[in-house]
Amino acid sequence: MAFPLFLSDPERRERAEELARRYGLHVVAAPPDAGYWLELSAARLELAAAAGHGAVFADFVDGAARHRREFGGGRGQPVARAVGLKGAATPSVVDATAGLGRDAFVLASLGCAVTLIERSPVAAALLDDALERASRDATTAPIAARMTLVHADAAEWLSTLAEDARPDVVYLDPMFPDTGKSAAAKKDMQAFQSVIGDDLDADRLLVAAVAAAKKRVVVKRPRLGAPLAGVARSGELPGKSTRFDLYAPRPVPSAAKGL
Ligand SMILES: C[S@@+](CC[C@H](N)C(=O)[O-])C[C@H]1O[C@@H](n2cnc3c(N)ncnc32)[C@H](O)[C@@H]1O
């Protein structure tokens, strides 16, 4: 059944209908008695729950995004080094697991053109709303202009890319099963995770990423988590709580290069 979208600000009916059409949501007249729903207010779109939890929404203007924009460590921060932002090099990036867009926004704020692929209609709608708000803010509008949202399964989308549309880098940050350790501190993210589900097919996505990237594939993992299976890593960048695994692109057969 389509995911419910409750409109708490009647003035925004047109926008609610646009989001419902784009992401296959079902506009409801009242918030459901149980479970989860998306709620569109005058301020923003967020994921709400009958059980109650902190609001879950994507945001590129204030809060953590503003802090990372102002104090995040620029091109020296681990995610930037992992994708190869160095000197004048500003690779094009496909973020194939966009989620709430935090990593994509960091890369776009450092100058990368980023295509965000998100298969969950709920996460894609939250991203759509955050991008719309970011494009109305003078500071974030130029960054949002470098971000393109695509609602699709990334493994399929990457496999249909034309040769001249291949990105330099494909970035993956699949959802891994919750170990329970961080559950108490992050009730809101637990809610997001239970709506989105675990990404148990990430190995298949890695194969598609390695075939599509021109320069490298980067996979964000928990610091001590197992690497994704099926493709050998070419390197890794350890961090405090996360690790970035690096993969070389699949070599183009000489016949395809015209040799
Ligand atoms: C852990 S979250 C990513 C968080 C993100 N890096 C951020 O900074 O907010 C993983 C997301 O990837 C999405 N995802 C996983 N596999 C995908 C696929 N094959 N195609 C598109 N989206 C995918 C999930 O729906 C989920 O929203």
The ligand as an SDF file (V2000), in Angstrom:
LIG
                    3D

 27 29  0  0  0  0  0  0  0  0999 V2000
   22.4600    4.5770    5.3770 C   0  0  0  0  0  0  0  0  0  0  0  0
   21.4140    5.4050    4.2600 S   0  0  0  0  0  0  0  0  0  0  0  0
   22.5420    6.5570    3.5050 C   0  0  0  0  0  0  0  0  0  0  0  0
   22.8030    7.7860    4.3330 C   0  0  0  0  0  0  0  0  0  0  0  0
   23.4760    8.8710    3.5490 C   0  0  0  0  0  0  0  0  0  0  0  0
   24.8420    8.5350    3.2030 N   0  0  0  0  0  0  0  0  0  0  0  0
   23.4430   10.1990    4.2800 C   0  0  0  0  0  0  0  0  0  0  0  0
   24.5150   10.8350    4.3660 O   0  0  0  0  0  0  0  0  0  0  0  0
   22.3640   10.6220    4.7170 O   0  0  0  0  0  0  0  0  0  0  0  0
   21.2110    4.2640    2.9110 C   0  0  0  0  0  0  0  0  0  0  0  0
   20.1630    4.6980    1.8810 C   0  0  0  0  0  0  0  0  0  0  0  0
   20.4520    4.0580    0.6500 O   0  0  0  0  0  0  0  0  0  0  0  0
   19.2500    3.7100    0.0080 C   0  0  0  0  0  0  0  0  0  0  0  0
   19.5750    2.6090   -0.9210 N   0  0  0  0  0  0  0  0  0  0  0  0
   20.1070    1.4060   -0.6200 C   0  0  0  0  0  0  0  0  0  0  0  0
   20.2820    0.6460   -1.7040 N   0  0  0  0  0  0  0  0  0  0  0  0
   19.8570    1.4000   -2.7530 C   0  0  0  0  0  0  0  0  0  0  0  0
   19.7770    1.1700   -4.1560 C   0  0  0  0  0  0  0  0  0  0  0  0
   20.1450    0.0010   -4.7100 N   0  0  0  0  0  0  0  0  0  0  0  0
   19.3020    2.1560   -4.9350 N   0  0  0  0  0  0  0  0  0  0  0  0
   18.9140    3.3430   -4.3990 C   0  0  0  0  0  0  0  0  0  0  0  0
   18.9460    3.6190   -3.0690 N   0  0  0  0  0  0  0  0  0  0  0  0
   19.4130    2.6610   -2.2540 C   0  0  0  0  0  0  0  0  0  0  0  0
   18.3360    3.3110    1.1490 C   0  0  0  0  0  0  0  0  0  0  0  0
   16.9660    3.4060    0.7630 O   0  0  0  0  0  0  0  0  0  0  0  0
   18.7300    4.3200    2.2350 C   0  0  0  0  0  0  0  0  0  0  0  0
   17.9290    5.4750    2.1720 O   0  0  0  0  0  0  0  0  0  0  0  0
  1  2  1  0
  2  3  1  0
  2 10  1  0
  3  4  1  0
  4  5  1  0
  5  6  1  0
  5  7  1  0
  7  8  2  0
  7  9  1  0
 10 11  1  0
 11 12  1  0
 11 26  1  0
 12 13  1  0
 13 14  1  0
 13 24  1  0
 14 15  1  0
 14 23  1  0
 15 16  2  0
 16 17  1  0
 17 18  1  0
 17 23  2  0
 18 19  1  0
 18 20  2  0
 20 21  1  0
 21 22  2  0
 22 23  1  0
 24 25  1  0
 24 26  1  0
 26 27  1  0
M  CHG  2   2   1   9  -1
M  END
$$$$
